[in-house]
């Protein structure tokens, strides 16, 4: 006679992974079937920076990206704040707004990611010097310099990983283009991303947004932008001779930059922390997100009758 209650087959430990996606501010409560009182991984992504709807604007920086491994989970509820994406600015000479912070707020060990930097405003004429991208989790791209308007020098991208944490939560934005003799174009820098700096604006090409971070290997498929989060926005390109292709936003939800006065730029993708694309239309950054991975008891094979009975008595048997 079998000794496992009459079921013939291998005896497996009833353990599996549970992923909780938090997309708006709330309280997170540890699963009742959590077997370790910890989370193998907690990802916290802040809101991406906003763009600027006037000429020559930089792509915005991605929201800060952080992962904590084997993070303690208290029995009490944990407050979670999801940062909003930064707003667009329509004021000439004013950079886009920074994204808001996201926080996984365990009282003893909070994880805070910083909102992305806003895209820098472009030079549009006398008295409106271009602005550098603002700092943040990842920095915004610098605004474009118009050679025909007498601007000189590069417009710097904003610094990433601000305030500094280790490992780094993001990268710098790219510089806006300085004067290029004979060029009719003005091109802004791309916003920084979680995995790469933003691209520098070139003669006929806005800087691409820095790439985000792919987390499919940790949390599995089906999350974010094809598994990626926190990509920077692409910078705007303006040219009197042609309308070049849109500057690419970084993989991870960053918006593409506009092209010329007729180009259509994109906002950062919601719940990815992506930075907004730079001008010429109003675009905001993508809101942030938190992912929590837990190890929980769950059936995915053949169990002993004793296991089923004991877990059922304590309400620890789940089919999730």
C-alpha positions as CSV (number, residue, x, y, z in Angstrom):
1,X,0.0,0.0,0.0
2,X,1.3,3.5,-0.7
3,X,2.0,5.6,2.4
4,X,0.9,9.0,1.0
5,X,-2.8,8.6,1.4
6,X,-3.5,6.5,-1.6
7,X,-2.0,8.8,-4.3
8,X,0.7,7.2,-6.4
9,X,3.2,9.7,-7.9
10,X,6.1,12.0,-7.0
11,X,5.8,14.2,-3.9
12,X,6.5,17.9,-4.8
13,X,6.9,20.9,-2.5
14,X,3.8,23.1,-3.3
15,X,5.8,26.3,-4.0
16,X,5.5,28.7,-6.9
17,X,6.0,32.4,-7.8
18,X,3.3,35.1,-7.5
19,X,3.9,38.5,-9.2
20,X,1.9,41.5,-8.0
21,X,1.8,44.5,-10.3
22,X,0.9,47.8,-8.5
23,X,0.0,50.6,-10.9
24,X,-1.6,53.2,-8.5
25,X,-0.9,54.3,-5.0
26,X,-2.3,51.8,-2.4
27,X,-1.2,49.4,0.3
28,X,0.5,46.1,-0.4
29,X,-0.2,43.1,1.8
30,X,2.0,40.1,1.9
31,X,0.3,37.0,0.5
32,X,-1.0,34.6,3.2
33,X,0.8,31.7,1.4
34,X,4.2,33.5,1.4
35,X,6.7,30.9,2.7
36,X,9.7,33.2,3.5
37,X,8.2,36.5,4.7
38,X,10.4,38.1,2.1
39,X,10.2,39.1,-1.6
40,X,12.8,37.6,-3.9
41,X,12.5,40.8,-5.9
42,X,10.8,44.2,-5.6
43,X,11.0,46.6,-8.6
44,X,10.3,50.3,-8.1
45,X,10.0,52.6,-11.1
46,X,9.3,56.3,-10.8
47,X,7.4,58.6,-13.1
48,X,9.2,59.7,-16.3
49,X,9.9,63.3,-17.0
50,X,7.7,65.6,-19.1
51,X,8.4,67.3,-22.5
52,X,8.1,70.8,-23.9
53,X,5.8,71.9,-26.7
54,X,7.9,74.6,-28.3
55,X,10.8,74.5,-30.7
56,X,13.9,72.3,-30.3
57,X,13.1,70.4,-27.1
58,X,15.0,67.5,-25.5
59,X,13.6,64.1,-24.7
60,X,12.7,63.6,-21.1
61,X,14.5,61.3,-18.7
62,X,13.1,58.0,-17.5
63,X,11.9,57.5,-14.0
64,X,14.4,56.0,-11.6
65,X,14.7,52.2,-11.7
66,X,15.5,50.2,-8.7
67,X,15.3,46.5,-7.7
68,X,15.8,45.1,-4.2
69,X,16.4,41.4,-3.8
70,X,15.3,39.2,-0.8
71,X,13.4,42.3,0.5
72,X,11.7,41.8,3.9
73,X,7.9,41.9,3.9
74,X,6.2,42.7,7.2
75,X,3.0,41.1,8.2
76,X,1.4,44.6,8.2
77,X,0.3,46.5,5.1
78,X,3.1,48.3,3.2
79,X,2.2,51.7,1.7
80,X,3.1,52.0,-1.9
81,X,3.3,55.3,-3.8
82,X,3.2,55.3,-7.6
83,X,4.8,58.4,-9.1
84,X,2.9,60.3,-11.8
85,X,4.6,61.2,-15.1
86,X,6.0,64.8,-15.4
87,X,3.7,67.4,-17.0
88,X,4.5,69.0,-20.3
89,X,5.5,72.7,-20.3
90,X,4.1,75.1,-22.9
91,X,6.0,78.1,-21.6
92,X,8.8,79.2,-24.0
93,X,12.2,78.6,-22.5
94,X,10.9,76.4,-19.7
95,X,11.9,72.7,-19.4
96,X,9.4,70.0,-18.9
97,X,8.5,69.0,-15.4
98,X,10.2,66.2,-13.5
99,X,8.3,63.0,-12.8
100,X,7.2,62.1,-9.3
101,X,8.9,59.6,-7.0
102,X,7.7,56.0,-6.5
103,X,8.1,54.4,-3.1
104,X,7.7,50.9,-1.7
105,X,7.4,52.1,1.9
106,X,8.2,49.3,4.3
107,X,8.8,51.2,7.5
108,X,12.2,49.6,8.1
109,X,13.6,49.4,4.6
110,X,11.8,51.7,2.1
111,X,12.8,51.7,-1.6
112,X,12.5,55.1,-3.2
113,X,13.1,55.8,-7.0
114,X,13.4,59.4,-8.2
115,X,11.3,60.9,-10.9
116,X,12.8,61.4,-14.3
117,X,14.3,64.8,-15.4
118,X,12.3,67.1,-17.7
119,X,13.3,67.6,-21.3
120,X,15.3,70.8,-21.9
121,X,13.6,73.7,-23.8
122,X,15.1,74.7,-27.2
123,X,16.5,78.1,-28.3
124,X,13.8,80.1,-30.1
125,X,15.2,83.5,-30.4
126,X,16.8,86.5,-28.6
127,X,16.3,86.2,-24.8
128,X,15.3,82.5,-24.9
129,X,18.5,80.7,-24.5
130,X,18.2,76.9,-24.6
131,X,17.9,75.0,-21.3
132,X,19.7,71.9,-20.3
133,X,17.7,68.9,-19.3
134,X,16.9,68.7,-15.6
135,X,18.3,66.0,-13.3
136,X,16.4,63.1,-11.9
137,X,16.4,59.3,-11.8
138,X,17.6,59.6,-15.4
139,X,18.3,63.1,-16.8
140,X,16.4,64.9,-19.5
141,X,18.0,65.7,-22.8
142,X,19.3,69.2,-23.5
143,X,17.4,71.6,-25.7
144,X,18.5,72.3,-29.3
145,X,20.7,75.2,-30.3
146,X,19.6,77.1,-33.3
147,X,22.7,78.0,-35.4
148,X,20.7,80.7,-37.3
149,X,19.8,82.5,-34.1
150,X,23.4,83.0,-32.9
151,X,23.4,80.4,-30.1
152,X,26.7,78.8,-29.3
153,X,27.9,75.7,-27.4
154,X,26.1,72.6,-26.4
155,X,23.1,72.5,-24.2
156,X,23.8,69.9,-21.6
157,X,21.7,66.9,-20.7
158,X,20.6,66.5,-17.1
159,X,22.4,64.3,-14.8
160,X,21.0,60.8,-13.9
161,X,21.1,58.9,-10.7
162,X,20.1,62.0,-8.7
163,X,20.2,61.7,-5.8
164,X,22.9,59.0,-6.1
165,X,22.1,55.4,-5.0
166,X,24.0,52.2,-5.6
167,X,23.4,50.4,-7.9
168,X,22.6,53.4,-10.1
169,X,18.9,54.1,-10.8
170,X,19.5,55.8,-14.2
171,X,21.7,57.6,-16.6
172,X,22.4,61.1,-18.0
173,X,20.5,62.8,-20.7
174,X,22.2,63.6,-24.1
175,X,23.4,67.1,-25.1
176,X,21.5,69.3,-27.5
177,X,23.2,70.2,-30.7
178,X,25.6,73.2,-30.9
179,X,26.0,75.2,-34.1
180,X,27.0,73.3,-37.2
181,X,28.2,75.5,-40.0
182,X,25.9,75.3,-43.0
183,X,23.3,73.1,-41.3
184,X,19.7,74.3,-41.3
185,X,18.8,71.8,-38.5
186,X,18.5,72.1,-34.8
187,X,18.4,68.8,-32.8
188,X,17.9,68.2,-29.1
189,X,19.3,65.4,-26.9
190,X,17.5,62.3,-25.9
191,X,16.6,61.5,-22.3
192,X,18.6,59.0,-20.3
193,X,17.2,55.6,-19.6
194,X,17.8,52.9,-16.9
195,X,20.4,51.1,-19.0
196,X,21.9,53.8,-21.2
197,X,22.6,57.5,-21.6
198,X,20.5,59.6,-23.9
199,X,21.9,60.2,-27.4
200,X,23.4,63.6,-28.4
201,X,21.5,65.7,-30.9
202,X,23.2,65.6,-34.4
203,X,23.0,67.8,-37.5
204,X,19.8,66.2,-38.8
205,X,18.9,63.8,-36.1
206,X,17.5,64.2,-32.6
207,X,19.2,62.2,-29.9
208,X,17.6,58.8,-29.2
209,X,16.4,58.0,-25.7
210,X,18.5,55.8,-23.5
211,X,17.4,52.2,-23.3
212,X,15.4,50.9,-20.3
213,X,15.9,47.7,-18.3
214,X,14.4,44.3,-19.4
215,X,13.2,42.3,-16.4
216,X,11.6,39.3,-18.1
217,X,14.2,37.0,-16.6
218,X,13.1,38.1,-13.1
219,X,9.4,38.6,-13.3
220,X,8.5,36.7,-16.5
221,X,6.8,38.0,-19.7
222,X,3.8,40.3,-20.0
223,X,4.9,43.3,-18.1
224,X,6.0,46.8,-19.2
225,X,7.1,47.6,-22.8
226,X,7.9,44.0,-24.0
227,X,9.4,43.3,-20.6
228,X,11.3,46.6,-20.3
229,X,10.9,49.7,-18.1
230,X,12.3,53.2,-17.8
231,X,13.3,54.1,-21.3
232,X,14.3,57.8,-22.1
233,X,12.4,60.0,-24.6
234,X,13.8,60.9,-28.0
235,X,14.8,64.5,-28.7
236,X,13.1,66.8,-31.3
237,X,14.7,67.5,-34.7
238,X,13.9,70.5,-36.7
239,X,15.1,71.2,-40.2
240,X,14.2,73.7,-42.9
241,X,15.4,71.4,-45.6
242,X,13.7,68.1,-44.7
243,X,11.7,66.3,-42.2
244,X,13.9,63.5,-40.8
245,X,12.5,60.5,-39.1
246,X,11.4,60.7,-35.5
247,X,14.1,60.2,-32.9
248,X,13.5,56.9,-31.1
249,X,12.5,56.6,-27.5
250,X,14.4,54.1,-25.5
251,X,13.1,50.5,-25.3
252,X,11.1,50.6,-22.0
253,X,8.3,53.0,-22.7
254,X,10.1,56.2,-23.7
255,X,8.3,58.4,-26.2
256,X,9.7,59.2,-29.6
257,X,10.8,62.8,-30.3
258,X,9.0,65.0,-32.8
259,X,10.3,65.9,-36.3
260,X,10.0,69.3,-37.7
261,X,7.0,71.6,-37.1
262,X,4.6,68.9,-38.4
263,X,6.1,65.8,-36.6
264,X,4.1,63.9,-34.0
265,X,6.0,63.0,-30.9
266,X,4.8,60.6,-28.2
267,X,4.2,60.6,-24.5
268,X,6.0,58.2,-22.2
269,X,4.1,54.9,-21.9
270,X,1.8,54.6,-18.8
271,X,3.1,52.5,-15.9
272,X,6.6,52.1,-17.5
273,X,8.3,55.2,-16.2
274,X,9.2,56.2,-19.8
275,X,10.3,59.7,-20.6
276,X,8.3,62.0,-22.9
277,X,9.4,62.7,-26.4
278,X,10.6,66.2,-27.2
279,X,8.2,68.6,-28.9
280,X,6.5,70.0,-30.9
281,X,3.3,68.8,-29.3
282,X,2.5,68.5,-25.6
283,X,3.6,65.2,-24.1
284,X,3.8,64.0,-20.5
285,X,6.0,61.3,-18.9
286,X,4.7,57.8,-18.2
287,X,3.6,57.0,-14.7
288,X,5.6,54.6,-12.6
289,X,5.0,51.0,-11.3
290,X,6.0,48.5,-8.6
291,X,6.4,44.8,-9.2
292,X,6.6,42.4,-6.2
293,X,7.7,38.8,-6.6
294,X,6.8,36.3,-3.8
295,X,7.3,32.6,-3.2
296,X,3.9,31.1,-2.2
297,X,2.4,27.6,-1.7
298,X,0.5,26.6,-4.7
299,X,-0.4,23.2,-6.4
300,X,1.4,22.5,-9.6
301,X,1.8,18.7,-9.4
302,X,0.8,15.7,-7.2
303,X,0.8,16.2,-3.4
304,X,0.4,14.0,-0.4
305,X,-3.1,13.9,1.1
306,X,-1.6,15.1,4.4
307,X,-0.2,18.2,2.7
308,X,-3.6,19.1,1.2
309,X,-5.3,18.5,4.5
310,X,-2.9,20.6,6.5
311,X,-2.7,23.5,4.1
312,X,-6.5,23.5,3.8
313,X,-6.9,23.7,7.6
314,X,-4.7,26.8,7.8
315,X,-6.2,28.4,4.6
316,X,-2.8,28.1,2.9
317,X,-3.9,26.1,-0.2
318,X,-4.2,28.3,-3.3
319,X,-4.6,27.7,-7.0
320,X,-3.4,31.2,-8.0
